Amino acid sequence: YLSTLKESKELDAILPDLLSVMGIKTISKPLIGTRQNGVDIAAVGKGSNDKEDKLFLFVIKCGDLGRKDWNSGEQSIRQSLDDIEDTYLLNNIPIQYKNLKCKIVLVTGGNLLQNIDEQWIGYTKQHESENKTYELWDGDILSSYFHEYLFNENILLPEYRSLFRRTLVKIE
């Protein structure tokens, strides 16, 4: 399901809901027709492995990501990451978040294909620093986050949870 989501108005629409449930506050959402300097969603909070608040910059791409998606023009992964490095980090971070460490997250409902693994690893190693890290949220990671934070029985009132479980069992 996640790999079929389009970037615009689908994956970028559901990601802020997931972040909110994870305790990460969205500070900017995607805008159509406006230059975003590589960042689709900016957010602040603690990730699953973080001890302190961080500034999260999300780059959203749809489906499986391969060679043609890495460096093929204005909408490519590398161009988005370069825009973040060259412009967003220098000019677009709100003043109250300038001192936070930054985590740049490439998000896709699909997978990062083997033919660009080395480019991704090389890029992130070259640009990581003490205050800036990179992370990949692919379909597997997203589905585990959705399962853990959004699509579990805890979203229901206690009196409906057993009915929910029964429905799942009988769904076949």
VMD Tcl script that builds the backbone (N, CA, C; Angstrom):
set m [mol new atoms 516]
animate dup $m
set s [atomselect $m all]
$s set {name element resname resid chain x y z} {
  {N N TYR 1 A 0.825 -1.205 0.000}
  {CA C TYR 1 A 0.000 0.000 0.000}
  {C C TYR 1 A 0.859 1.256 0.000}
  {N N LEU 2 A 1.853 1.315 0.882}
  {CA C LEU 2 A 2.678 2.510 0.992}
  {C C LEU 2 A 3.430 2.818 -0.304}
  {N N SER 3 A 3.880 1.765 -1.008}
  {CA C SER 3 A 4.643 1.996 -2.232}
  {C C SER 3 A 3.777 2.560 -3.348}
  {N N THR 4 A 2.453 2.450 -3.236}
  {CA C THR 4 A 1.575 2.976 -4.279}
  {C C THR 4 A 1.182 4.429 -4.025}
  {N N LEU 5 A 1.479 4.956 -2.848}
  {CA C LEU 5 A 1.114 6.336 -2.549}
  {C C LEU 5 A 1.924 7.305 -3.397}
  {N N LYS 6 A 1.240 8.314 -3.915}
  {CA C LYS 6 A 1.923 9.377 -4.645}
  {C C LYS 6 A 2.542 10.325 -3.621}
  {N N GLU 7 A 3.535 11.094 -4.086}
  {CA C GLU 7 A 4.197 12.035 -3.188}
  {C C GLU 7 A 3.238 13.147 -2.776}
  {N N SER 8 A 2.594 13.763 -3.759}
  {CA C SER 8 A 1.761 14.925 -3.510}
  {C C SER 8 A 0.350 14.520 -3.103}
  {N N LYS 9 A -0.121 15.071 -2.012}
  {CA C LYS 9 A -1.467 14.892 -1.472}
  {C C LYS 9 A -1.758 13.478 -0.989}
  {N N GLU 10 A -0.764 12.616 -0.914}
  {CA C GLU 10 A -0.985 11.280 -0.358}
  {C C GLU 10 A 0.052 11.012 0.729}
  {N N LEU 11 A 1.283 10.672 0.343}
  {CA C LEU 11 A 2.311 10.385 1.348}
  {C C LEU 11 A 2.612 11.635 2.174}
  {N N ASP 12 A 2.688 12.792 1.519}
  {CA C ASP 12 A 2.965 14.019 2.260}
  {C C ASP 12 A 1.777 14.480 3.104}
  {N N ALA 13 A 0.589 13.927 2.849}
  {CA C ALA 13 A -0.587 14.282 3.639}
  {C C ALA 13 A -0.706 13.425 4.898}
  {N N ILE 14 A -0.277 12.173 4.809}
  {CA C ILE 14 A -0.413 11.274 5.955}
  {C C ILE 14 A 0.798 11.348 6.898}
  {N N LEU 15 A 1.947 11.753 6.378}
  {CA C LEU 15 A 3.156 11.819 7.211}
  {C C LEU 15 A 3.013 12.780 8.399}
  {N N PRO 16 A 2.432 13.981 8.239}
  {CA C PRO 16 A 2.260 14.846 9.421}
  {C C PRO 16 A 1.418 14.211 10.523}
  {N N ASP 17 A 0.422 13.405 10.154}
  {CA C ASP 17 A -0.381 12.710 11.166}
  {C C ASP 17 A 0.470 11.715 11.937}
  {N N LEU 18 A 1.286 10.961 11.204}
  {CA C LEU 18 A 2.189 10.006 11.850}
  {C C LEU 18 A 3.154 10.730 12.785}
  {N N LEU 19 A 3.749 11.819 12.307}
  {CA C LEU 19 A 4.700 12.575 13.132}
  {C C LEU 19 A 4.039 13.090 14.403}
  {N N SER 20 A 2.822 13.571 14.281}
  {CA C SER 20 A 2.095 14.091 15.441}
  {C C SER 20 A 1.917 13.016 16.505}
  {N N VAL 21 A 1.516 11.821 16.085}
  {CA C VAL 21 A 1.321 10.722 17.026}
  {C C VAL 21 A 2.655 10.298 17.637}
  {N N MET 22 A 3.743 10.455 16.892}
  {CA C MET 22 A 5.085 10.113 17.388}
  {C C MET 22 A 5.631 11.168 18.339}
  {N N GLY 23 A 4.923 12.294 18.477}
  {CA C GLY 23 A 5.381 13.369 19.348}
  {C C GLY 23 A 6.308 14.347 18.653}
  {N N ILE 24 A 6.287 14.346 17.332}
  {CA C ILE 24 A 7.110 15.267 16.542}
  {C C ILE 24 A 6.181 16.309 15.936}
  {N N LYS 25 A 6.428 17.578 16.243}
  {CA C LYS 25 A 5.547 18.673 15.840}
  {C C LYS 25 A 5.935 19.201 14.455}
  {N N THR 26 A 4.989 19.176 13.537}
  {CA C THR 26 A 5.224 19.697 12.191}
  {C C THR 26 A 5.238 21.218 12.240}
  {N N ILE 27 A 6.295 21.826 11.660}
  {CA C ILE 27 A 6.371 23.291 11.631}
  {C C ILE 27 A 6.165 23.855 10.237}
  {N N SER 28 A 6.302 23.021 9.198}
  {CA C SER 28 A 5.943 23.452 7.846}
  {C C SER 28 A 5.545 22.236 7.030}
  {N N LYS 29 A 4.499 22.423 6.225}
  {CA C LYS 29 A 3.974 21.350 5.390}
  {C C LYS 29 A 4.224 21.691 3.921}
  {N N PRO 30 A 4.088 20.696 3.050}
  {CA C PRO 30 A 4.341 20.922 1.631}
  {C C PRO 30 A 3.383 21.952 1.030}
  {N N LEU 31 A 3.929 22.781 0.172}
  {CA C LEU 31 A 3.133 23.764 -0.556}
  {C C LEU 31 A 3.356 23.542 -2.044}
  {N N ILE 32 A 2.296 23.576 -2.802}
  {CA C ILE 32 A 2.412 23.399 -4.243}
  {C C ILE 32 A 2.647 24.757 -4.883}
  {N N GLY 33 A 3.612 24.811 -5.798}
  {CA C GLY 33 A 3.907 26.040 -6.510}
  {C C GLY 33 A 4.865 26.974 -5.788}
  {N N THR 34 A 5.310 26.586 -4.614}
  {CA C THR 34 A 6.237 27.404 -3.832}
  {C C THR 34 A 7.565 26.674 -3.729}
  {N N ARG 35 A 8.666 27.395 -3.907}
  {CA C ARG 35 A 9.983 26.780 -3.791}
  {C C ARG 35 A 10.204 26.386 -2.337}
  {N N GLN 36 A 10.547 25.114 -2.130}
  {CA C GLN 36 A 10.709 24.605 -0.773}
  {C C GLN 36 A 12.155 24.312 -0.414}
  {N N ASN 37 A 13.068 24.531 -1.342}
  {CA C ASN 37 A 14.495 24.324 -1.116}
  {C C ASN 37 A 14.798 22.926 -0.596}
  {N N GLY 38 A 14.124 21.931 -1.184}
  {CA C GLY 38 A 14.402 20.537 -0.889}
  {C C GLY 38 A 13.591 19.928 0.233}
  {N N VAL 39 A 12.979 20.736 1.075}
  {CA C VAL 39 A 12.278 20.229 2.256}
  {C C VAL 39 A 10.768 20.175 1.996}
  {N N ASP 40 A 10.206 18.982 2.103}
  {CA C ASP 40 A 8.761 18.846 1.963}
  {C C ASP 40 A 8.056 19.111 3.291}
  {N N ILE 41 A 8.607 18.588 4.370}
  {CA C ILE 41 A 8.034 18.797 5.704}
  {C C ILE 41 A 9.179 19.078 6.676}
  {N N ALA 42 A 9.008 20.100 7.495}
  {CA C ALA 42 A 9.949 20.373 8.581}
  {C C ALA 42 A 9.209 20.125 9.893}
  {N N ALA 43 A 9.908 19.549 10.855}
  {CA C ALA 43 A 9.277 19.209 12.130}
  {C C ALA 43 A 10.305 19.250 13.248}
  {N N VAL 44 A 9.821 19.322 14.474}
  {CA C VAL 44 A 10.697 19.364 15.644}
  {C C VAL 44 A 10.189 18.361 16.679}
  {N N GLY 45 A 11.120 17.623 17.259}
  {CA C GLY 45 A 10.762 16.676 18.304}
  {C C GLY 45 A 11.834 15.636 18.488}
  {N N LYS 46 A 11.485 14.623 19.257}
  {CA C LYS 46 A 12.405 13.521 19.518}
  {C C LYS 46 A 12.004 12.343 18.644}
  {N N GLY 47 A 12.940 11.834 17.862}
  {CA C GLY 47 A 12.692 10.628 17.090}
  {C C GLY 47 A 12.749 9.416 17.990}
  {N N SER 48 A 12.572 8.252 17.412}
  {CA C SER 48 A 12.518 7.025 18.210}
  {C C SER 48 A 13.811 6.741 18.961}
  {N N ASN 49 A 14.948 7.217 18.468}
  {CA C ASN 49 A 16.237 6.952 19.129}
  {C C ASN 49 A 16.881 8.212 19.691}
  {N N ASP 50 A 16.138 9.302 19.761}
  {CA C ASP 50 A 16.718 10.579 20.175}
  {C C ASP 50 A 16.465 10.862 21.649}
  {N N LYS 51 A 17.443 11.473 22.277}
  {CA C LYS 51 A 17.315 11.871 23.676}
  {C C LYS 51 A 16.938 13.339 23.809}
  {N N GLU 52 A 17.160 14.104 22.742}
  {CA C GLU 52 A 16.861 15.537 22.768}
  {C C GLU 52 A 16.114 15.912 21.490}
  {N N ASP 53 A 15.444 17.064 21.542}
  {CA C ASP 53 A 14.732 17.548 20.365}
  {C C ASP 53 A 15.688 17.773 19.207}
  {N N LYS 54 A 15.180 17.497 18.006}
  {CA C LYS 54 A 15.937 17.715 16.775}
  {C C LYS 54 A 15.034 18.394 15.765}
  {N N LEU 55 A 15.658 19.038 14.814}
  {CA C LEU 55 A 14.948 19.578 13.668}
  {C C LEU 55 A 14.965 18.503 12.592}
  {N N PHE 56 A 13.792 18.042 12.187}
  {CA C PHE 56 A 13.667 17.027 11.146}
  {C C PHE 56 A 13.320 17.714 9.831}
  {N N LEU 57 A 14.059 17.401 8.790}
  {CA C LEU 57 A 13.765 17.904 7.452}
  {C C LEU 57 A 13.472 16.697 6.574}
  {N N PHE 58 A 12.228 16.580 6.120}
  {CA C PHE 58 A 11.790 15.417 5.363}
  {C C PHE 58 A 11.758 15.705 3.869}
  {N N VAL 59 A 12.397 14.824 3.110}
  {CA C VAL 59 A 12.366 14.845 1.653}
  {C C VAL 59 A 11.516 13.644 1.241}
  {N N ILE 60 A 10.386 13.892 0.602}
  {CA C ILE 60 A 9.448 12.813 0.282}
  {C C ILE 60 A 9.516 12.484 -1.205}
  {N N LYS 61 A 9.712 11.205 -1.489}
  {CA C LYS 61 A 9.706 10.689 -2.861}
  {C C LYS 61 A 8.802 9.468 -2.872}
  {N N CYS 62 A 8.186 9.165 -4.012}
  {CA C CYS 62 A 7.243 8.048 -4.038}
  {C C CYS 62 A 7.840 6.815 -4.707}
  {N N GLY 63 A 7.314 5.662 -4.292}
  {CA C GLY 63 A 7.679 4.388 -4.905}
  {C C GLY 63 A 9.105 3.955 -4.639}
  {N N ASP 64 A 9.549 2.957 -5.418}
  {CA C ASP 64 A 10.936 2.505 -5.329}
  {C C ASP 64 A 11.841 3.550 -5.953}
  {N N LEU 65 A 12.977 3.807 -5.310}
  {CA C LEU 65 A 13.896 4.837 -5.789}
  {C C LEU 65 A 15.120 4.178 -6.401}
  {N N GLY 66 A 15.385 4.505 -7.645}
  {CA C GLY 66 A 16.512 3.925 -8.364}
  {C C GLY 66 A 17.375 4.991 -8.996}
  {N N ARG 67 A 18.192 4.540 -9.916}
  {CA C ARG 67 A 19.166 5.401 -10.569}
  {C C ARG 67 A 18.548 6.635 -11.216}
  {N N LYS 68 A 17.424 6.450 -11.889}
  {CA C LYS 68 A 16.780 7.581 -12.565}
  {C C LYS 68 A 16.263 8.633 -11.572}
  {N N ASP 69 A 16.048 8.236 -10.326}
  {CA C ASP 69 A 15.545 9.159 -9.311}
  {C C ASP 69 A 16.663 9.898 -8.569}
  {N N TRP 70 A 17.878 9.382 -8.656}
  {CA C TRP 70 A 18.975 9.940 -7.861}
  {C C TRP 70 A 19.411 11.316 -8.342}
  {N N ASN 71 A 19.721 11.448 -9.640}
  {CA C ASN 71 A 20.324 12.693 -10.107}
  {C C ASN 71 A 19.854 13.024 -11.521}
  {N N SER 72 A 18.536 13.156 -11.675}
  {CA C SER 72 A 17.994 13.335 -13.018}
  {C C SER 72 A 17.238 14.644 -13.214}
  {N N GLY 73 A 17.522 15.645 -12.448}
  {CA C GLY 73 A 16.859 16.930 -12.655}
  {C C GLY 73 A 16.363 17.573 -11.376}
  {N N GLU 74 A 15.472 18.532 -11.562}
  {CA C GLU 74 A 15.003 19.364 -10.449}
  {C C GLU 74 A 14.306 18.589 -9.334}
  {N N GLN 75 A 13.650 17.498 -9.658}
  {CA C GLN 75 A 12.918 16.738 -8.651}
  {C C GLN 75 A 13.694 15.524 -8.133}
  {N N SER 76 A 14.952 15.409 -8.514}
  {CA C SER 76 A 15.739 14.238 -8.109}
  {C C SER 76 A 16.115 14.304 -6.628}
  {N N ILE 77 A 16.484 13.154 -6.109}
  {CA C ILE 77 A 16.866 13.054 -4.695}
  {C C ILE 77 A 18.073 13.947 -4.415}
  {N N ARG 78 A 19.108 13.793 -5.222}
  {CA C ARG 78 A 20.332 14.561 -4.987}
  {C C ARG 78 A 20.080 16.067 -5.062}
  {N N GLN 79 A 19.266 16.500 -6.023}
  {CA C GLN 79 A 18.960 17.928 -6.134}
  {C C GLN 79 A 18.254 18.428 -4.882}
  {N N SER 80 A 17.323 17.635 -4.355}
  {CA C SER 80 A 16.629 18.028 -3.125}
  {C C SER 80 A 17.602 18.126 -1.953}
  {N N LEU 81 A 18.486 17.133 -1.832}
  {CA C LEU 81 A 19.468 17.151 -0.743}
  {C C LEU 81 A 20.431 18.325 -0.898}
  {N N ASP 82 A 20.866 18.603 -2.133}
  {CA C ASP 82 A 21.743 19.750 -2.375}
  {C C ASP 82 A 21.041 21.066 -2.051}
  {N N ASP 83 A 19.747 21.167 -2.398}
  {CA C ASP 83 A 18.987 22.376 -2.069}
  {C C ASP 83 A 18.921 22.589 -0.558}
  {N N ILE 84 A 18.777 21.509 0.190}
  {CA C ILE 84 A 18.773 21.622 1.649}
  {C C ILE 84 A 20.125 22.128 2.126}
  {N N GLU 85 A 21.196 21.521 1.637}
  {CA C GLU 85 A 22.557 21.908 2.031}
  {C C GLU 85 A 22.869 23.360 1.646}
  {N N ASP 86 A 22.550 23.713 0.399}
  {CA C ASP 86 A 22.960 25.012 -0.141}
  {C C ASP 86 A 22.067 26.175 0.274}
  {N N THR 87 A 20.792 25.896 0.538}
  {CA C THR 87 A 19.855 26.995 0.767}
  {C C THR 87 A 19.074 26.870 2.070}
  {N N TYR 88 A 18.377 25.761 2.252}
  {CA C TYR 88 A 17.467 25.646 3.408}
  {C C TYR 88 A 18.207 25.810 4.727}
  {N N LEU 89 A 19.300 25.082 4.897}
  {CA C LEU 89 A 20.029 25.137 6.175}
  {C C LEU 89 A 20.598 26.527 6.452}
  {N N LEU 90 A 20.886 27.276 5.415}
  {CA C LEU 90 A 21.455 28.612 5.597}
  {C C LEU 90 A 20.400 29.704 5.776}
  {N N ASN 91 A 19.245 29.534 5.114}
  {CA C ASN 91 A 18.298 30.645 5.046}
  {C C ASN 91 A 16.899 30.392 5.586}
  {N N ASN 92 A 16.505 29.157 5.762}
  {CA C ASN 92 A 15.090 28.891 6.016}
  {C C ASN 92 A 14.754 28.321 7.386}
  {N N ILE 93 A 15.711 28.084 8.228}
  {CA C ILE 93 A 15.406 27.528 9.554}
  {C C ILE 93 A 14.912 28.659 10.461}
  {N N PRO 94 A 13.721 28.506 11.032}
  {CA C PRO 94 A 13.225 29.523 11.965}
  {C C PRO 94 A 14.212 29.720 13.121}
  {N N ILE 95 A 14.358 30.928 13.564}
  {CA C ILE 95 A 15.379 31.300 14.545}
  {C C ILE 95 A 15.305 30.465 15.826}
  {N N GLN 96 A 14.099 30.107 16.260}
  {CA C GLN 96 A 13.964 29.348 17.508}
  {C C GLN 96 A 14.480 27.918 17.390}
  {N N TYR 97 A 14.760 27.449 16.151}
  {CA C TYR 97 A 15.242 26.086 15.948}
  {C C TYR 97 A 16.677 26.028 15.432}
  {N N LYS 98 A 17.329 27.161 15.286}
  {CA C LYS 98 A 18.680 27.215 14.716}
  {C C LYS 98 A 19.710 26.433 15.528}
  {N N ASN 99 A 19.528 26.312 16.836}
  {CA C ASN 99 A 20.517 25.633 17.674}
  {C C ASN 99 A 20.275 24.131 17.823}
  {N N LEU 100 A 19.206 23.632 17.226}
  {CA C LEU 100 A 18.920 22.204 17.314}
  {C C LEU 100 A 19.768 21.419 16.314}
  {N N LYS 101 A 20.092 20.197 16.689}
  {CA C LYS 101 A 20.726 19.297 15.737}
  {C C LYS 101 A 19.698 18.960 14.671}
  {N N CYS 102 A 20.183 18.657 13.479}
  {CA C CYS 102 A 19.311 18.446 12.336}
  {C C CYS 102 A 19.384 16.991 11.860}
  {N N LYS 103 A 18.225 16.430 11.524}
  {CA C LYS 103 A 18.161 15.098 10.938}
  {C C LYS 103 A 17.410 15.229 9.612}
  {N N ILE 104 A 18.103 14.941 8.524}
  {CA C ILE 104 A 17.500 14.996 7.198}
  {C C ILE 104 A 17.047 13.580 6.855}
  {N N VAL 105 A 15.745 13.442 6.564}
  {CA C VAL 105 A 15.151 12.123 6.375}
  {C C VAL 105 A 14.597 12.002 4.957}
  {N N LEU 106 A 15.106 11.029 4.219}
  {CA C LEU 106 A 14.562 10.686 2.916}
  {C C LEU 106 A 13.436 9.687 3.155}
  {N N VAL 107 A 12.221 10.022 2.707}
  {CA C VAL 107 A 11.037 9.201 2.948}
  {C C VAL 107 A 10.510 8.668 1.620}
  {N N THR 108 A 10.272 7.368 1.566}
  {CA C THR 108 A 9.618 6.754 0.423}
  {C C THR 108 A 8.766 5.592 0.892}
  {N N GLY 109 A 7.635 5.404 0.242}
  {CA C GLY 109 A 6.804 4.256 0.565}
  {C C GLY 109 A 7.363 2.974 -0.006}
  {N N GLY 110 A 8.311 3.092 -0.933}
  {CA C GLY 110 A 8.939 1.929 -1.553}
  {C C GLY 110 A 10.279 1.622 -0.918}
  {N N ASN 111 A 11.237 1.265 -1.780}
  {CA C ASN 111 A 12.573 0.903 -1.316}
  {C C ASN 111 A 13.626 1.727 -2.035}
  {N N LEU 112 A 14.764 1.861 -1.404}
  {CA C LEU 112 A 15.941 2.420 -2.052}
  {C C LEU 112 A 16.613 1.244 -2.762}
  {N N LEU 113 A 16.617 1.279 -4.081}
  {CA C LEU 113 A 17.141 0.151 -4.848}
  {C C LEU 113 A 18.660 0.060 -4.745}
  {N N GLN 114 A 19.169 -1.147 -4.944}
  {CA C GLN 114 A 20.611 -1.395 -4.799}
  {C C GLN 114 A 21.455 -0.515 -5.704}
  {N N ASN 115 A 20.931 -0.153 -6.870}
  {CA C ASN 115 A 21.752 0.610 -7.808}
  {C C ASN 115 A 22.016 2.051 -7.373}
  {N N ILE 116 A 21.430 2.486 -6.244}
  {CA C ILE 116 A 21.815 3.799 -5.704}
  {C C ILE 116 A 22.234 3.745 -4.238}
  {N N ASP 117 A 22.359 2.560 -3.684}
  {CA C ASP 117 A 22.835 2.426 -2.297}
  {C C ASP 117 A 24.154 3.167 -2.086}
  {N N GLU 118 A 25.104 2.949 -2.983}
  {CA C GLU 118 A 26.423 3.564 -2.816}
  {C C GLU 118 A 26.362 5.085 -2.916}
  {N N GLN 119 A 25.501 5.609 -3.796}
  {CA C GLN 119 A 25.361 7.066 -3.914}
  {C C GLN 119 A 24.781 7.649 -2.627}
  {N N TRP 120 A 23.750 6.993 -2.086}
  {CA C TRP 120 A 23.124 7.453 -0.845}
  {C C TRP 120 A 24.127 7.421 0.304}
  {N N ILE 121 A 24.822 6.299 0.456}
  {CA C ILE 121 A 25.801 6.159 1.540}
  {C C ILE 121 A 26.925 7.174 1.381}
  {N N GLY 122 A 27.420 7.321 0.164}
  {CA C GLY 122 A 28.497 8.286 -0.084}
  {C C GLY 122 A 28.064 9.716 0.208}
  {N N TYR 123 A 26.884 10.084 -0.243}
  {CA C TYR 123 A 26.382 11.441 -0.017}
  {C C TYR 123 A 26.235 11.721 1.471}
  {N N THR 124 A 25.616 10.777 2.183}
  {CA C THR 124 A 25.371 11.015 3.607}
  {C C THR 124 A 26.673 11.065 4.405}
  {N N LYS 125 A 27.619 10.202 4.076}
  {CA C LYS 125 A 28.915 10.232 4.774}
  {C C LYS 125 A 29.636 11.554 4.534}
  {N N GLN 126 A 29.560 12.040 3.311}
  {CA C GLN 126 A 30.250 13.287 2.962}
  {C C GLN 126 A 29.635 14.500 3.646}
  {N N HIS 127 A 28.336 14.466 3.894}
  {CA C HIS 127 A 27.653 15.650 4.417}
  {C C HIS 127 A 27.269 15.569 5.896}
  {N N GLU 128 A 27.425 14.407 6.528}
  {CA C GLU 128 A 27.098 14.310 7.950}
  {C C GLU 128 A 28.111 15.069 8.793}
  {N N SER 129 A 27.644 15.560 9.919}
  {CA C SER 129 A 28.512 16.258 10.859}
  {C C SER 129 A 27.997 15.981 12.266}
  {N N GLU 130 A 28.617 16.603 13.234}
  {CA C GLU 130 A 28.193 16.443 14.625}
  {C C GLU 130 A 26.762 16.940 14.825}
  {N N ASN 131 A 26.370 17.955 14.054}
  {CA C ASN 131 A 25.047 18.562 14.207}
  {C C ASN 131 A 24.041 18.177 13.135}
  {N N LYS 132 A 24.451 17.318 12.190}
  {CA C LYS 132 A 23.562 16.971 11.085}
  {C C LYS 132 A 23.744 15.513 10.695}
  {N N THR 133 A 22.624 14.765 10.699}
  {CA C THR 133 A 22.660 13.361 10.297}
  {C C THR 133 A 21.601 13.123 9.222}
  {N N TYR 134 A 21.715 11.965 8.591}
  {CA C TYR 134 A 20.769 11.561 7.552}
  {C C TYR 134 A 20.151 10.229 7.939}
  {N N GLU 135 A 18.918 10.029 7.474}
  {CA C GLU 135 A 18.226 8.788 7.759}
  {C C GLU 135 A 17.307 8.468 6.579}
  {N N LEU 136 A 17.073 7.180 6.369}
  {CA C LEU 136 A 16.158 6.724 5.339}
  {C C LEU 136 A 14.947 6.091 6.002}
  {N N TRP 137 A 13.759 6.572 5.653}
  {CA C TRP 137 A 12.523 5.929 6.079}
  {C C TRP 137 A 11.906 5.338 4.826}
  {N N ASP 138 A 12.174 4.052 4.584}
  {CA C ASP 138 A 11.622 3.380 3.412}
  {C C ASP 138 A 10.303 2.714 3.781}
  {N N GLY 139 A 9.743 1.941 2.860}
  {CA C GLY 139 A 8.448 1.307 3.099}
  {C C GLY 139 A 8.417 0.436 4.331}
  {N N ASP 140 A 9.506 -0.306 4.589}
  {CA C ASP 140 A 9.548 -1.176 5.772}
  {C C ASP 140 A 9.511 -0.365 7.063}
  {N N ILE 141 A 10.305 0.674 7.119}
  {CA C ILE 141 A 10.343 1.506 8.333}
  {C C ILE 141 A 9.015 2.238 8.512}
  {N N LEU 142 A 8.497 2.806 7.422}
  {CA C LEU 142 A 7.209 3.504 7.511}
  {C C LEU 142 A 6.099 2.576 7.987}
  {N N SER 143 A 6.056 1.371 7.421}
  {CA C SER 143 A 4.979 0.455 7.827}
  {C C SER 143 A 5.093 0.079 9.303}
  {N N SER 144 A 6.316 -0.074 9.798}
  {CA C SER 144 A 6.447 -0.381 11.229}
  {C C SER 144 A 6.024 0.812 12.079}
  {N N TYR 145 A 6.346 2.042 11.634}
  {CA C TYR 145 A 5.889 3.231 12.364}
  {C C TYR 145 A 4.365 3.369 12.315}
  {N N PHE 146 A 3.777 3.135 11.139}
  {CA C PHE 146 A 2.320 3.214 11.028}
  {C C PHE 146 A 1.658 2.183 11.931}
  {N N HIS 147 A 2.198 0.983 11.934}
  {CA C HIS 147 A 1.641 -0.077 12.778}
  {C C HIS 147 A 1.775 0.267 14.260}
  {N N GLU 148 A 2.946 0.756 14.638}
  {CA C GLU 148 A 3.201 1.057 16.049}
  {C C GLU 148 A 2.403 2.260 16.544}
  {N N TYR 149 A 2.309 3.305 15.707}
  {CA C TYR 149 A 1.739 4.559 16.188}
  {C C TYR 149 A 0.313 4.856 15.720}
  {N N LEU 150 A -0.074 4.372 14.556}
  {CA C LEU 150 A -1.376 4.761 14.016}
  {C C LEU 150 A -2.386 3.632 13.913}
  {N N PHE 151 A -1.988 2.536 13.300}
  {CA C PHE 151 A -2.953 1.499 12.958}
  {C C PHE 151 A -2.926 0.339 13.938}
  {N N ASN 152 A -3.153 0.616 15.168}
  {CA C ASN 152 A -3.257 -0.476 16.125}
  {C C ASN 152 A -4.564 -0.308 16.903}
  {N N GLU 153 A -4.895 -1.274 17.684}
  {CA C GLU 153 A -6.189 -1.263 18.357}
  {C C GLU 153 A -6.324 -0.150 19.384}
  {N N ASN 154 A -5.227 0.471 19.759}
  {CA C ASN 154 A -5.287 1.528 20.772}
  {C C ASN 154 A -5.958 2.800 20.268}
  {N N ILE 155 A -6.196 2.894 18.947}
  {CA C ILE 155 A -6.913 4.060 18.449}
  {C C ILE 155 A -8.411 3.955 18.740}
  {N N LEU 156 A -8.850 2.766 19.159}
  {CA C LEU 156 A -10.262 2.529 19.442}
  {C C LEU 156 A -10.546 2.638 20.939}
  {N N LEU 157 A -11.782 2.929 21.240}
  {CA C LEU 157 A -12.206 2.910 22.634}
  {C C LEU 157 A -12.113 1.475 23.150}
  {N N PRO 158 A -11.793 1.279 24.423}
  {CA C PRO 158 A -11.600 -0.076 24.961}
  {C C PRO 158 A -12.758 -1.035 24.679}
  {N N GLU 159 A -13.980 -0.542 24.713}
  {CA C GLU 159 A -15.125 -1.438 24.501}
  {C C GLU 159 A -15.237 -1.944 23.060}
  {N N TYR 160 A -14.529 -1.309 22.105}
  {CA C TYR 160 A -14.582 -1.741 20.706}
  {C C TYR 160 A -13.374 -2.574 20.278}
  {N N ARG 161 A -12.388 -2.697 21.123}
  {CA C ARG 161 A -11.158 -3.406 20.751}
  {C C ARG 161 A -11.403 -4.885 20.468}
  {N N SER 162 A -12.214 -5.544 21.266}
  {CA C SER 162 A -12.467 -6.972 21.020}
  {C C SER 162 A -13.230 -7.162 19.713}
  {N N LEU 163 A -14.144 -6.252 19.394}
  {CA C LEU 163 A -14.852 -6.322 18.111}
  {C C LEU 163 A -13.881 -6.123 16.940}
  {N N PHE 164 A -12.950 -5.233 17.123}
  {CA C PHE 164 A -11.926 -4.987 16.106}
  {C C PHE 164 A -11.096 -6.249 15.867}
  {N N ARG 165 A -10.646 -6.882 16.959}
  {CA C ARG 165 A -9.864 -8.123 16.835}
  {C C ARG 165 A -10.685 -9.212 16.143}
  {N N ARG 166 A -11.934 -9.341 16.510}
  {CA C ARG 166 A -12.809 -10.357 15.914}
  {C C ARG 166 A -12.987 -10.088 14.409}
  {N N THR 167 A -13.162 -8.850 14.045}
  {CA C THR 167 A -13.314 -8.481 12.635}
  {C C THR 167 A -12.063 -8.843 11.853}
  {N N LEU 168 A -10.890 -8.575 12.408}
  {CA C LEU 168 A -9.635 -8.920 11.731}
  {C C LEU 168 A -9.497 -10.412 11.521}
  {N N VAL 169 A -9.900 -11.194 12.490}
  {CA C VAL 169 A -9.809 -12.642 12.383}
  {C C VAL 169 A -10.730 -13.160 11.288}
  {N N LYS 170 A -11.911 -12.568 11.164}
  {CA C LYS 170 A -12.914 -13.059 10.215}
  {C C LYS 170 A -12.823 -12.387 8.839}
  {N N ILE 171 A -11.849 -11.552 8.640}
  {CA C ILE 171 A -11.753 -10.766 7.407}
  {C C ILE 171 A -11.593 -11.635 6.160}
  {N N GLU 172 A -10.980 -12.807 6.282}
  {CA C GLU 172 A -10.835 -13.700 5.133}
  {C C GLU 172 A -12.183 -14.196 4.673}
}
mol reanalyze $m
mol bondsrecalc $m
mol representation Tube
mol addrep $m
